[in-house]
Amino acid sequence: MKFLSMKQEPNSTPTTLKGGHQTVAIKFERRLGSRRSSRFGNLRHNMKTITMFSSRSLQSLTTCLLAALLCSCASTTVKKTWKAPDYQSGAIKKVAVLAVTDRVLLRQGFENRFVTQIRERGAEAVVTHDELSLPQIKENKQAAAERLHAAGAEGVVILRLMNVDSTYREYRTGEERYSEYVTGFGSAPWYDYYTVAYMDMTPTYGNLKQKVYLETALFDLKTNKRVWSGLTQTVLTETMDRVAEMDPIVEKVVAAMRKDGMLP
């Protein structure tokens, strides 16, 4: 049997076999066009999926960074102050400053800053870290008081740590995914459960926040009584410069003492 060769146009009538046999439709062009359209459709779908995933990931990452940035801003506030109701002696013109901590550099940093800011506002102040160690004060309180009087101090400002509250939070950039396995019974196969766990391994960012409470007390060396005290709260994060926050702490404490008439 001999086939008759003919060129088939895409939209022409079906080509038949010579001799009255069954008509056979030749649709090579249509099939090729259909395959091309399917491939381009899949490509557009994949590109759309990638774009959506990238946008979501970028949005999640931006949210995490913004949260970390907002949490990283340190702030110091004076929570409360107290003044002895029977104190009538007026502002203390010269004070000695004592930071109660066994970390030498931290003690020096606070005492030096107190002295600097008090002097800038017209009063007199002296440090104690170069004259009295904490064990010396504990061992002989009377001798320590005499040395403070010898330095010309009328009062002593004592700074101490009250409390530290710490919280730690984690932020994940990927989307939340859930598995139906809660009680251990479920209909999904093990591979579906594994897929959820595998896709959940996205980068995690942590943020440590601390609330540090410091108490500052002012004692009158003439009566050895506390005449003023203030409590500050400072919010700190692990990425910030904690030394730089010492200045606003001291500044706000000194401002509070001057506001209550304890310093000139």
KEFIVO-234190 format. One record per atom (N, C-alpha, C): residue number from 1; residue in one letter; atom name; x, y, z. Coordinates in Angstrom, 3 decimals, decimal comma. Example, Ala and Ser with C-alpha at 12.3 -4.5 7.8 and 13.67 -1.06 7.14 Angstrom:
seq type atom xx yy zz
1 A N 13,190 -5,690 7,800
1 A CA 12,300 -4,500 7,800
1 A C 13,200 -3,300 7,800
2 S N 12,850 -2,250 7,080
2 S CA 13,670 -1,060 7,140
2 S C 12,900 0,030 7,870
//
This chain:
seq type atom xx yy zz
1 M N 0,848 -1,196 0,000
1 M CA 0,000 0,000 0,000
1 M C 0,872 1,229 0,000
2 K N 0,492 2,201 -0,773
2 K CA 1,279 3,393 -0,969
2 K C 0,518 4,602 -0,465
3 F N 1,193 5,383 0,486
3 F CA 0,569 6,573 1,026
3 F C 0,779 7,745 0,099
4 L N -0,230 8,619 0,031
4 L CA -0,148 9,821 -0,756
4 L C 0,369 10,928 0,157
5 S N 1,516 11,538 -0,163
5 S CA 2,125 12,585 0,651
5 S C 1,442 13,907 0,377
6 M N 0,975 14,553 1,430
6 M CA 0,314 15,853 1,306
6 M C 0,764 16,748 2,457
7 K N 0,816 18,032 2,213
7 K CA 1,128 19,022 3,247
7 K C -0,166 19,486 3,900
8 Q N -0,227 19,327 5,232
8 Q CA -1,452 19,660 5,962
8 Q C -1,331 21,035 6,599
9 E N -2,271 21,920 6,318
9 E CA -2,333 23,225 6,936
9 E C -3,000 23,086 8,312
10 P N -2,690 23,929 9,231
10 P CA -3,221 23,794 10,592
10 P C -4,736 23,751 10,648
11 N N -5,426 24,549 9,862
11 N CA -6,877 24,633 9,954
11 N C -7,592 24,020 8,753
12 S N -6,893 23,231 7,935
12 S CA -7,504 22,630 6,749
12 S C -8,235 21,354 7,140
13 T N -8,930 20,755 6,174
13 T CA -9,666 19,518 6,432
13 T C -8,703 18,384 6,610
14 P N -9,073 17,322 7,359
14 P CA -8,162 16,211 7,624
14 P C -7,734 15,537 6,335
15 T N -6,474 15,096 6,344
15 T CA -5,943 14,363 5,198
15 T C -6,379 12,917 5,283
16 T N -6,790 12,327 4,156
16 T CA -7,278 10,944 4,135
16 T C -6,307 10,079 3,387
17 L N -6,379 8,772 3,674
17 L CA -5,572 7,793 2,958
17 L C -6,256 7,437 1,654
18 K N -5,440 7,279 0,585
18 K CA -6,003 6,933 -0,709
18 K C -6,522 5,513 -0,655
19 G N -7,637 5,264 -1,221
19 G CA -8,190 3,928 -1,272
19 G C -9,390 3,786 -0,375
20 G N -9,882 4,900 0,264
20 G CA -11,105 4,829 1,043
20 G C -10,910 4,394 2,474
21 H N -9,673 4,349 2,937
21 H CA -9,445 3,960 4,340
21 H C -9,938 5,031 5,292
22 Q N -9,876 4,724 6,619
22 Q CA -10,380 5,662 7,648
22 Q C -9,552 6,944 7,649
23 T N -10,259 8,028 7,826
23 T CA -9,603 9,333 7,830
23 T C -8,690 9,464 9,037
24 V N -7,463 9,938 8,834
24 V CA -6,484 10,142 9,916
24 V C -6,142 11,629 9,989
25 A N -6,408 12,253 11,131
25 A CA -6,127 13,692 11,288
25 A C -4,688 13,886 11,695
26 I N -4,040 14,777 10,981
26 I CA -2,638 15,095 11,279
26 I C -2,606 16,479 11,905
27 K N -2,221 16,541 13,220
27 K CA -2,293 17,814 13,950
27 K C -0,959 18,136 14,612
28 F N 0,103 18,004 13,863
28 F CA 1,424 18,262 14,424
28 F C 1,580 19,716 14,863
29 E N 1,093 20,639 14,027
29 E CA 1,257 22,044 14,338
29 E C 0,486 22,409 15,606
30 R N -0,737 21,887 15,713
30 R CA -1,542 22,200 16,869
30 R C -0,924 21,633 18,145
31 R N -0,426 20,390 18,050
31 R CA 0,193 19,776 19,229
31 R C 1,435 20,544 19,661
32 L N 2,244 20,946 18,675
32 L CA 3,448 21,701 18,994
32 L C 3,096 23,028 19,650
33 G N 2,096 23,722 19,106
33 G CA 1,669 24,980 19,699
33 G C 1,114 24,784 21,098
34 S N 0,385 23,664 21,298
34 S CA -0,173 23,386 22,624
34 S C 0,928 23,125 23,633
35 R N 1,971 22,375 23,217
35 R CA 3,089 22,110 24,126
35 R C 3,825 23,390 24,486
36 R N 4,044 24,267 23,508
36 R CA 4,720 25,541 23,779
36 R C 3,916 26,382 24,761
37 S N 2,610 26,441 24,560
37 S CA 1,774 27,226 25,476
37 S C 1,831 26,659 26,874
38 S N 1,837 25,308 26,983
38 S CA 1,897 24,675 28,309
38 S C 3,208 24,982 29,008
39 R N 4,317 24,918 28,243
39 R CA 5,620 25,207 28,844
39 R C 5,707 26,652 29,312
40 F N 5,251 27,589 28,464
40 F CA 5,292 28,998 28,861
40 F C 4,367 29,257 30,050
41 G N 3,233 28,540 30,107
41 G CA 2,332 28,698 31,243
41 G C 2,963 28,224 32,537
42 N N 3,666 27,075 32,475
42 N CA 4,360 26,578 33,665
42 N C 5,452 27,530 34,108
43 L N 6,166 28,105 33,130
43 L CA 7,242 29,032 33,457
43 L C 6,686 30,275 34,154
44 R N 5,572 30,793 33,618
44 R CA 4,966 31,952 34,262
44 R C 4,485 31,622 35,665
45 H N 3,934 30,401 35,844
45 H CA 3,476 29,991 37,180
45 H C 4,641 29,882 38,153
46 N N 5,765 29,291 37,688
46 N CA 6,941 29,157 38,550
46 N C 7,518 30,513 38,930
47 M N 7,592 31,424 37,939
47 M CA 8,113 32,754 38,227
47 M C 7,216 33,479 39,229
48 K N 5,894 33,290 39,082
48 K CA 4,964 33,924 40,018
48 K C 5,145 33,361 41,413
49 T N 5,344 32,028 41,522
49 T CA 5,552 31,404 42,832
49 T C 6,827 31,901 43,477
50 I N 7,919 31,998 42,672
50 I CA 9,189 32,496 43,200
50 I C 9,044 33,934 43,664
51 T N 8,343 34,742 42,886
51 T CA 8,154 36,147 43,264
51 T C 7,376 36,279 44,555
52 M N 6,302 35,453 44,697
52 M CA 5,504 35,501 45,923
52 M C 6,328 35,071 47,111
53 F N 7,143 33,990 46,938
53 F CA 7,972 33,502 48,049
53 F C 9,004 34,544 48,450
54 S N 9,641 35,182 47,423
54 S CA 10,651 36,195 47,720
54 S C 10,025 37,388 48,426
55 S N 8,841 37,790 47,980
55 S CA 8,182 38,939 48,604
55 S C 7,819 38,641 50,049
56 R N 7,311 37,423 50,296
56 R CA 6,938 37,064 51,655
56 R C 8,158 36,974 52,552
57 S N 9,232 36,375 52,024
57 S CA 10,447 36,257 52,818
57 S C 11,017 37,629 53,146
58 L N 11,015 38,520 52,138
58 L CA 11,528 39,872 52,360
58 L C 10,669 40,620 53,363
59 Q N 9,349 40,436 53,271
59 Q CA 8,458 41,105 54,211
59 Q C 8,676 40,593 55,633
60 S N 8,862 39,256 55,771
60 S CA 9,099 38,688 57,101
60 S C 10,415 39,165 57,670
61 L N 11,454 39,206 56,828
61 L CA 12,761 39,669 57,289
61 L C 12,701 41,133 57,695
62 T N 11,982 41,941 56,917
62 T CA 11,850 43,361 57,251
62 T C 11,142 43,543 58,583
63 T N 10,112 42,732 58,820
63 T CA 9,382 42,807 60,090
63 T C 10,290 42,479 61,258
64 C N 11,118 41,425 61,111
64 C CA 12,028 41,030 62,185
64 C C 13,069 42,109 62,463
65 L N 13,620 42,683 61,398
65 L CA 14,626 43,721 61,587
65 L C 14,024 44,959 62,227
66 L N 12,794 45,295 61,837
66 L CA 12,135 46,451 62,436
66 L C 11,863 46,213 63,911
67 A N 11,437 44,993 64,265
67 A CA 11,193 44,671 65,669
67 A C 12,476 44,744 66,470
68 A N 13,567 44,218 65,883
68 A CA 14,850 44,282 66,576
68 A C 15,326 45,721 66,748
69 L N 15,077 46,549 65,707
69 L CA 15,488 47,949 65,795
69 L C 14,709 48,683 66,867
70 L N 13,404 48,438 66,948
70 L CA 12,596 49,109 67,962
70 L C 12,991 48,676 69,360
71 C N 13,355 47,379 69,490
71 C CA 13,729 46,871 70,804
71 C C 15,129 47,301 71,209
72 S N 15,940 47,698 70,229
72 S CA 17,326 48,024 70,532
72 S C 17,503 49,438 71,074
73 C N 16,431 50,241 71,063
73 C CA 16,538 51,607 71,537
73 C C 16,511 51,630 73,063
74 A N 17,613 52,012 73,679
74 A CA 17,675 52,056 75,132
74 A C 16,989 53,305 75,642
75 S N 16,400 53,207 76,832
75 S CA 15,742 54,351 77,434
75 S C 15,855 54,249 78,944
76 T N 16,073 55,384 79,586
76 T CA 16,151 55,460 81,036
76 T C 15,072 56,400 81,537
77 T N 14,325 55,952 82,517
77 T CA 13,278 56,762 83,115
77 T C 13,410 56,728 84,633
78 V N 13,049 57,818 85,258
78 V CA 13,004 57,871 86,721
78 V C 11,616 57,407 87,148
79 K N 11,553 56,231 87,757
79 K CA 10,268 55,643 88,112
79 K C 9,629 56,349 89,310
80 K N 10,438 56,658 90,318
80 K CA 9,887 57,355 91,487
80 K C 11,022 57,975 92,298
81 T N 10,669 58,974 93,081
81 T CA 11,624 59,620 93,981
81 T C 10,972 59,783 95,347
82 W N 11,811 59,956 96,346
82 W CA 11,341 60,151 97,720
82 W C 12,236 61,178 98,400
83 K N 11,635 62,048 99,209
83 K CA 12,372 63,048 99,965
83 K C 11,881 63,026 101,415
84 A N 12,820 63,060 102,339
84 A CA 12,456 63,045 103,760
84 A C 11,576 64,246 104,078
85 P N 10,395 64,008 104,615
85 P CA 9,484 65,138 104,869
85 P C 9,992 66,109 105,934
86 D N 10,883 65,636 106,798
86 D CA 11,379 66,509 107,870
86 D C 12,710 67,169 107,534
87 Y N 13,178 67,003 106,293
87 Y CA 14,469 67,594 105,929
87 Y C 14,260 69,067 105,580
88 Q N 14,971 69,947 106,269
88 Q CA 14,806 71,388 106,083
88 Q C 16,147 72,106 105,864
89 S N 17,222 71,363 105,628
89 S CA 18,552 71,985 105,571
89 S C 18,893 72,564 104,210
90 G N 18,060 72,369 103,232
90 G CA 18,339 72,935 101,918
90 G C 19,287 72,073 101,097
91 A N 19,789 72,652 100,003
91 A CA 20,649 71,911 99,084
91 A C 22,001 71,628 99,717
92 I N 22,509 70,418 99,435
92 I CA 23,828 70,015 99,921
92 I C 24,864 70,489 98,904
93 K N 25,818 71,257 99,364
93 K CA 26,754 71,899 98,443
93 K C 27,899 71,004 97,992
94 K N 28,264 70,020 98,816
94 K CA 29,358 69,129 98,428
94 K C 29,018 67,713 98,848
95 V N 29,125 66,779 97,888
95 V CA 28,798 65,382 98,165
95 V C 29,954 64,485 97,729
96 A N 30,051 63,343 98,385
96 A CA 30,938 62,266 97,948
96 A C 30,079 61,226 97,234
97 V N 30,610 60,637 96,186
97 V CA 29,841 59,682 95,376
97 V C 30,422 58,292 95,563
98 L N 29,530 57,319 95,835
98 L CA 29,946 55,935 96,063
98 L C 29,049 55,006 95,256
99 A N 29,625 54,306 94,271
99 A CA 28,903 53,298 93,497
99 A C 29,244 51,921 94,074
100 V N 28,227 51,224 94,552
100 V CA 28,443 49,938 95,216
100 V C 28,464 48,828 94,172
101 T N 29,652 48,473 93,710
101 T CA 29,867 47,363 92,784
101 T C 31,313 46,918 92,896
102 D N 31,539 45,621 92,761
102 D CA 32,901 45,101 92,848
102 D C 33,637 45,167 91,516
103 R N 32,961 45,621 90,484
103 R CA 33,615 45,814 89,182
103 R C 34,244 47,214 89,167
104 V N 35,547 47,223 89,202
104 V CA 36,290 48,475 89,398
104 V C 35,973 49,497 88,323
105 L N 36,011 49,086 87,066
105 L CA 35,773 50,035 85,974
105 L C 34,350 50,580 85,995
106 L N 33,402 49,748 86,365
106 L CA 32,023 50,208 86,436
106 L C 31,857 51,224 87,562
107 R N 32,482 50,956 88,694
107 R CA 32,424 51,904 89,812
107 R C 33,063 53,232 89,433
108 Q N 34,232 53,176 88,823
108 Q CA 34,894 54,405 88,412
108 Q C 34,060 55,177 87,393
109 G N 33,456 54,455 86,447
109 G CA 32,659 55,110 85,411
109 G C 31,476 55,875 85,977
110 F N 30,736 55,271 86,891
110 F CA 29,585 55,956 87,473
110 F C 30,013 57,114 88,371
111 E N 31,001 56,878 89,221
111 E CA 31,419 57,951 90,132
111 E C 31,976 59,146 89,370
112 N N 32,789 58,896 88,377
112 N CA 33,346 60,006 87,590
112 N C 32,250 60,799 86,886
113 R N 31,242 60,122 86,366
113 R CA 30,162 60,812 85,662
113 R C 29,312 61,628 86,633
114 F N 29,047 61,098 87,798
114 F CA 28,297 61,870 88,797
114 F C 29,050 63,146 89,176
115 V N 30,339 63,004 89,436
115 V CA 31,144 64,165 89,836
115 V C 31,161 65,205 88,727
116 T N 31,334 64,777 87,494
116 T CA 31,383 65,705 86,365
116 T C 30,074 66,474 86,211
117 Q N 28,952 65,772 86,236
117 Q CA 27,663 66,440 86,005
117 Q C 27,251 67,298 87,191
118 I N 27,594 66,888 88,398
118 I CA 27,271 67,724 89,559
118 I C 28,086 69,014 89,532
119 R N 29,358 68,914 89,190
119 R CA 30,207 70,106 89,123
119 R C 29,760 71,037 88,010
120 E N 29,299 70,482 86,894
120 E CA 28,838 71,322 85,796
120 E C 27,622 72,153 86,177
121 R N 26,904 71,742 87,201
121 R CA 25,697 72,452 87,629
121 R C 25,929 73,321 88,864
122 G N 27,201 73,517 89,216
122 G CA 27,518 74,488 90,250
122 G C 27,771 73,949 91,633
123 A N 27,646 72,639 91,849
123 A CA 27,917 72,066 93,172
123 A C 29,295 71,415 93,166
124 E N 29,710 70,907 94,339
124 E CA 30,992 70,221 94,461
124 E C 30,757 68,737 94,722
125 A N 31,649 67,913 94,177
125 A CA 31,539 66,473 94,359
125 A C 32,914 65,842 94,247
126 V N 33,090 64,715 94,956
126 V CA 34,353 63,976 94,912
126 V C 34,045 62,492 94,766
127 V N 34,961 61,780 94,141
127 V CA 34,822 60,330 94,004
127 V C 35,370 59,657 95,258
128 T N 35,025 58,382 95,431
128 T CA 35,520 57,619 96,581
128 T C 36,341 56,397 96,178
129 H N 36,335 56,063 94,887
129 H CA 37,016 54,834 94,478
129 H C 38,527 54,910 94,657
130 D N 39,088 56,129 94,659
130 D CA 40,532 56,263 94,835
130 D C 40,927 56,430 96,300
131 E N 39,946 56,477 97,218
131 E CA 40,227 56,656 98,639
131 E C 39,756 55,482 99,490
132 L N 38,608 54,927 99,129
132 L CA 38,001 53,872 99,948
132 L C 37,567 52,701 99,075
133 S N 38,003 51,519 99,455
133 S CA 37,504 50,317 98,797
133 S C 36,263 49,828 99,544
134 L N 35,471 49,008 98,901
134 L CA 34,264 48,503 99,554
134 L C 34,576 47,675 100,800
135 P N 35,593 46,804 100,770
135 P CA 35,933 46,076 102,002
135 P C 36,369 46,999 103,140
136 Q N 37,063 48,083 102,817
136 Q CA 37,478 49,027 103,868
136 Q C 36,272 49,693 104,525
137 I N 35,290 50,050 103,722
137 I CA 34,099 50,683 104,285
137 I C 33,346 49,704 105,188
138 K N 33,231 48,459 104,727
138 K CA 32,532 47,460 105,529
138 K C 33,277 47,138 106,813
139 E N 34,592 47,150 106,740
139 E CA 35,408 46,784 107,898
139 E C 35,383 47,855 108,987
140 N N 35,389 49,134 108,583
140 N CA 35,420 50,213 109,578
140 N C 34,598 51,392 109,050
141 K N 33,320 51,400 109,382
141 K CA 32,413 52,443 108,889
141 K C 32,762 53,810 109,472
142 Q N 33,163 53,851 110,731
142 Q CA 33,492 55,116 111,368
142 Q C 34,704 55,766 110,722
143 A N 35,719 54,962 110,420
143 A CA 36,901 55,490 109,747
143 A C 36,558 55,991 108,355
144 A N 35,665 55,286 107,662
144 A CA 35,250 55,721 106,328
144 A C 34,510 57,055 106,408
145 A N 33,643 57,204 107,412
145 A CA 32,905 58,459 107,573
145 A C 33,843 59,615 107,864
146 E N 34,854 59,371 108,674
146 E CA 35,821 60,416 108,985
146 E C 36,582 60,859 107,746
147 R N 36,893 59,938 106,878
147 R CA 37,606 60,292 105,645
147 R C 36,705 61,109 104,719
148 L N 35,425 60,803 104,715
148 L CA 34,499 61,594 103,913
148 L C 34,384 63,010 104,469
149 H N 34,328 63,141 105,797
149 H CA 34,288 64,469 106,419
149 H C 35,574 65,235 106,126
150 A N 36,710 64,522 106,159
150 A CA 37,995 65,170 105,896
150 A C 38,074 65,703 104,472
151 A N 37,349 65,079 103,563
151 A CA 37,322 65,541 102,171
151 A C 36,379 66,725 101,989
152 G N 35,690 67,124 103,066
152 G CA 34,798 68,281 102,994
152 G C 33,397 67,957 102,524
153 A N 33,030 66,649 102,469
153 A CA 31,701 66,269 101,991
153 A C 30,649 66,492 103,065
154 E N 29,525 67,050 102,684
154 E CA 28,384 67,231 103,574
154 E C 27,366 66,104 103,438
155 G N 27,455 65,409 102,322
155 G CA 26,547 64,290 102,073
155 G C 27,235 63,249 101,209
156 V N 26,623 62,069 101,124
156 V CA 27,177 61,001 100,297
156 V C 26,067 60,433 99,414
157 V N 26,355 60,338 98,141
157 V CA 25,429 59,758 97,162
157 V C 25,838 58,313 96,927
158 I N 24,929 57,384 97,187
158 I CA 25,219 55,953 97,045
158 I C 24,341 55,380 95,939
159 L N 24,991 54,748 94,979
159 L CA 24,298 54,112 93,856
159 L C 24,424 52,600 93,981
160 R N 23,316 51,892 93,841
160 R CA 23,362 50,431 93,916
160 R C 22,368 49,802 92,952
161 L N 22,635 48,553 92,597
161 L CA 21,754 47,793 91,710
161 L C 20,621 47,184 92,531
162 M N 19,399 47,420 92,080
162 M CA 18,223 46,875 92,765
162 M C 17,777 45,545 92,163
163 N N 17,623 45,520 90,828
163 N CA 17,091 44,311 90,197
163 N C 17,339 44,363 88,697
164 V N 17,339 43,167 88,067
164 V CA 17,467 43,047 86,614
164 V C 16,429 42,042 86,127
165 D N 15,555 42,475 85,234
165 D CA 14,574 41,589 84,596
165 D C 15,013 41,341 83,155
166 S N 15,162 40,057 82,798
166 S CA 15,642 39,701 81,456
166 S C 14,572 38,921 80,703
167 T N 14,410 39,253 79,424
167 T CA 13,508 38,523 78,534
167 T C 14,232 38,260 77,218
168 Y N 13,978 37,075 76,640
168 Y CA 14,609 36,706 75,368
168 Y C 13,523 36,271 74,386
169 R N 13,558 36,858 73,202
169 R CA 12,585 36,533 72,171
169 R C 13,294 36,133 70,886
170 E N 12,653 35,208 70,147
170 E CA 13,190 34,770 68,862
170 E C 12,207 35,124 67,758
171 Y N 12,755 35,539 66,600
171 Y CA 11,964 35,891 65,436
171 Y C 12,416 35,027 64,268
172 R N 11,458 34,397 63,607
172 R CA 11,765 33,525 62,472
172 R C 11,277 34,183 61,200
173 T N 12,117 34,154 60,147
173 T CA 11,792 34,860 58,909
173 T C 10,786 34,112 58,057
174 G N 10,752 32,795 58,140
174 G CA 9,856 32,021 57,299
174 G C 8,424 32,030 57,791
175 E N 7,531 31,483 56,967
175 E CA 6,133 31,404 57,341
175 E C 5,917 30,285 58,358
176 E N 4,862 30,417 59,135
176 E CA 4,526 29,372 60,095
176 E C 3,893 28,193 59,355
177 R N 4,300 26,980 59,725
177 R CA 3,755 25,767 59,114
177 R C 3,323 24,826 60,216
178 Y N 2,232 24,109 59,953
178 Y CA 1,657 23,243 60,969
178 Y C 1,509 21,824 60,424
179 S N 1,645 20,884 61,311
179 S CA 1,443 19,486 60,961
179 S C 0,233 18,965 61,716
180 E N -0,459 18,004 61,131
180 E CA -1,648 17,466 61,780
180 E C -1,311 16,576 62,966
181 Y N -0,043 16,215 63,127
181 Y CA 0,335 15,364 64,248
181 Y C 0,417 16,194 65,523
182 V N -0,545 16,035 66,367
182 V CA -0,565 16,730 67,657
182 V C -0,548 15,720 68,789
183 T N -1,407 14,698 68,703
183 T CA -1,485 13,677 69,747
183 T C -0,713 12,420 69,395
184 G N -0,111 12,374 68,191
184 G CA 0,614 11,171 67,785
184 G C -0,159 10,309 66,830
185 F N -1,419 10,656 66,573
185 F CA -2,239 9,881 65,654
185 F C -2,640 10,767 64,488
186 G N -2,529 10,235 63,303
186 G CA -2,885 11,009 62,129
186 G C -2,860 10,138 60,893
187 S N -3,421 10,657 59,803
187 S CA -3,522 9,867 58,580
187 S C -2,425 10,182 57,577
188 A N -1,713 11,280 57,761
188 A CA -0,682 11,665 56,801
188 A C 0,545 10,758 56,935
189 P N 1,231 10,474 55,848
189 P CA 2,431 9,629 55,924
189 P C 3,586 10,366 56,579
190 W N 4,622 9,606 56,913
190 W CA 5,768 10,176 57,632
190 W C 6,478 11,231 56,819
191 Y N 6,473 11,100 55,484
191 Y CA 7,226 12,038 54,679
191 Y C 6,606 13,426 54,715
192 D N 5,271 13,510 54,835
192 D CA 4,635 14,821 54,944
192 D C 5,037 15,515 56,237
193 Y N 5,107 14,732 57,307
193 Y CA 5,542 15,297 58,590
193 Y C 6,990 15,763 58,504
194 Y N 7,839 14,971 57,853
194 Y CA 9,239 15,341 57,678
194 Y C 9,370 16,600 56,838
195 T N 8,541 16,758 55,816
195 T CA 8,602 17,921 54,944
195 T C 8,304 19,200 55,712
196 V N 7,308 19,139 56,598
196 V CA 6,988 20,312 57,416
196 V C 8,170 20,688 58,293
197 A N 8,782 19,675 58,924
197 A CA 9,935 19,943 59,788
197 A C 11,110 20,485 58,983
198 Y N 11,333 19,944 57,786
198 Y CA 12,457 20,380 56,962
198 Y C 12,260 21,811 56,484
199 M N 11,049 22,147 56,054
199 M CA 10,773 23,494 55,565
199 M C 10,758 24,515 56,696
200 D N 10,618 24,031 57,935
200 D CA 10,575 24,933 59,077
200 D C 11,960 25,352 59,546
201 M N 13,013 24,831 58,930
201 M CA 14,379 25,174 59,330
201 M C 14,807 26,476 58,655
202 T N 14,188 27,561 59,054
202 T CA 14,513 28,876 58,521
202 T C 15,365 29,649 59,519
203 P N 16,080 30,677 59,081
203 P CA 16,927 31,445 60,015
203 P C 16,125 32,045 61,164
204 T N 16,708 32,020 62,342
204 T CA 16,072 32,545 63,547
204 T C 16,933 33,657 64,131
205 Y N 16,299 34,763 64,505
205 Y CA 16,990 35,902 65,080
205 Y C 16,496 36,111 66,506
206 G N 17,423 36,287 67,436
206 G CA 17,064 36,461 68,836
206 G C 17,366 37,864 69,330
207 N N 16,647 38,254 70,372
207 N CA 16,831 39,568 70,958
207 N C 16,696 39,456 72,473
208 L N 17,742 39,874 73,185
208 L CA 17,740 39,863 74,645
208 L C 17,470 41,274 75,151
209 K N 16,451 41,412 75,982
209 K CA 16,107 42,706 76,559
209 K C 16,214 42,616 78,077
210 Q N 16,837 43,618 78,649
210 Q CA 16,993 43,675 80,098
210 Q C 16,462 44,992 80,630
211 K N 15,761 44,913 81,742
211 K CA 15,325 46,099 82,466
211 K C 16,149 46,174 83,755
212 V N 17,005 47,178 83,821
212 V CA 17,919 47,336 84,952
212 V C 17,376 48,434 85,872
213 Y N 17,219 48,091 87,140
213 Y CA 16,708 49,039 88,124
213 Y C 17,846 49,438 89,069
214 L N 18,122 50,741 89,127
214 L CA 19,162 51,287 89,994
214 L C 18,534 52,244 91,006
215 E N 19,013 52,153 92,237
215 E CA 18,557 53,079 93,270
215 E C 19,700 53,996 93,664
216 T N 19,400 55,271 93,731
216 T CA 20,364 56,276 94,172
216 T C 19,838 56,907 95,456
217 A N 20,670 56,890 96,491
217 A CA 20,270 57,433 97,791
217 A C 21,248 58,527 98,207
218 L N 20,711 59,588 98,804
218 L CA 21,515 60,695 99,302
218 L C 21,393 60,752 100,827
219 F N 22,542 60,688 101,512
219 F CA 22,581 60,713 102,971
219 F C 23,227 62,012 103,448
220 D N 22,657 62,544 104,504
220 D CA 23,222 63,723 105,162
220 D C 24,265 63,234 106,171
221 L N 25,524 63,638 105,972
221 L CA 26,595 63,164 106,855
221 L C 26,505 63,773 108,258
222 K N 25,753 64,852 108,433
222 K CA 25,599 65,438 109,763
222 K C 24,704 64,581 110,654
223 T N 23,660 64,040 110,042
223 T CA 22,719 63,209 110,807
223 T C 22,840 61,725 110,483
224 N N 23,592 61,402 109,415
224 N CA 23,729 60,016 108,952
224 N C 22,383 59,402 108,557
225 K N 21,443 60,226 108,130
225 K CA 20,129 59,763 107,698
225 K C 19,953 59,968 106,197
226 R N 19,155 59,089 105,643
226 R CA 18,830 59,239 104,219
226 R C 17,794 60,342 104,073
227 V N 18,096 61,262 103,171
227 V CA 17,190 62,399 102,981
227 V C 16,542 62,398 101,591
228 W N 17,040 61,565 100,680
228 W CA 16,467 61,513 99,329
228 W C 16,837 60,178 98,692
229 S N 15,971 59,679 97,837
229 S CA 16,273 58,468 97,057
229 S C 15,455 58,483 95,778
230 G N 15,980 57,823 94,760
230 G CA 15,300 57,735 93,474
230 G C 15,542 56,389 92,825
231 L N 14,556 55,910 92,078
231 L CA 14,652 54,620 91,388
231 L C 14,555 54,849 89,886
232 T N 15,531 54,336 89,156
232 T CA 15,537 54,472 87,697
232 T C 15,379 53,099 87,048
233 Q N 14,795 53,115 85,863
233 Q CA 14,688 51,905 85,041
233 Q C 15,345 52,172 83,701
234 T N 16,255 51,284 83,306
234 T CA 16,955 51,403 82,031
234 T C 16,724 50,145 81,213
235 V N 16,238 50,298 79,978
235 V CA 16,004 49,166 79,083
235 V C 17,234 48,979 78,209
236 L N 17,825 47,796 78,264
236 L CA 19,049 47,499 77,538
236 L C 18,839 46,289 76,634
237 T N 19,574 46,266 75,513
237 T CA 19,616 45,097 74,642
237 T C 21,059 44,669 74,465
238 E N 21,246 43,451 73,965
238 E CA 22,585 42,897 73,875
238 E C 23,436 43,543 72,789
239 T N 22,837 44,273 71,867
239 T CA 23,584 44,858 70,759
239 T C 23,989 46,304 70,991
240 M N 23,573 46,888 72,104
240 M CA 23,841 48,302 72,314
240 M C 25,078 48,512 73,171
241 D N 25,557 49,733 73,174
241 D CA 26,710 50,137 73,971
241 D C 26,227 50,527 75,360
242 R N 26,476 49,676 76,333
242 R CA 25,971 49,915 77,688
242 R C 26,741 51,020 78,400
243 V N 27,980 51,193 78,036
243 V CA 28,758 52,261 78,658
243 V C 28,170 53,616 78,296
244 A N 27,714 53,759 77,052
244 A CA 27,149 55,033 76,608
244 A C 25,863 55,371 77,353
245 E N 25,163 54,377 77,874
245 E CA 23,909 54,635 78,580
245 E C 24,149 55,123 80,001
246 M N 25,381 55,051 80,488
246 M CA 25,668 55,537 81,832
246 M C 25,444 57,048 81,944
247 D N 25,744 57,779 80,904
247 D CA 25,569 59,237 80,931
247 D C 24,124 59,657 81,135
248 P N 23,147 59,140 80,350
248 P CA 21,761 59,555 80,597
248 P C 21,227 59,101 81,948
249 I N 21,715 57,970 82,486
249 I CA 21,282 57,538 83,821
249 I C 21,679 58,587 84,854
250 V N 22,962 58,959 84,840
250 V CA 23,467 59,930 85,812
250 V C 22,796 61,282 85,602
251 E N 22,623 61,680 84,366
251 E CA 22,018 62,980 84,062
251 E C 20,611 63,088 84,637
252 K N 19,812 62,037 84,473
252 K CA 18,440 62,085 84,955
252 K C 18,361 62,014 86,470
253 V N 19,285 61,284 87,104
253 V CA 19,303 61,234 88,563
253 V C 19,682 62,592 89,140
254 V N 20,714 63,218 88,594
254 V CA 21,138 64,539 89,068
254 V C 20,032 65,563 88,863
255 A N 19,354 65,487 87,713
255 A CA 18,242 66,420 87,445
255 A C 17,122 66,228 88,459
256 A N 16,845 64,975 88,841
256 A CA 15,788 64,718 89,821
256 A C 16,168 65,250 91,201
257 M N 17,448 65,125 91,589
257 M CA 17,881 65,635 92,874
257 M C 17,811 67,164 92,913
258 R N 18,169 67,789 91,826
258 R CA 18,093 69,259 91,773
258 R C 16,644 69,721 91,779
259 K N 15,772 68,958 91,114
259 K CA 14,360 69,325 91,083
259 K C 13,747 69,304 92,478
260 D N 14,200 68,352 93,307
260 D CA 13,683 68,238 94,676
260 D C 14,453 69,128 95,673
261 G N 15,373 69,919 95,156
261 G CA 16,086 70,865 96,005
261 G C 17,185 70,258 96,833
262 M N 17,703 69,098 96,424
262 M CA 18,773 68,452 97,207
262 M C 20,158 68,882 96,744
263 L N 20,275 69,382 95,534
263 L CA 21,550 69,892 95,007
263 L C 21,304 71,301 94,459
264 P N 22,340 72,133 94,469
264 P CA 22,196 73,487 93,925
264 P C 21,875 73,470 92,433
//
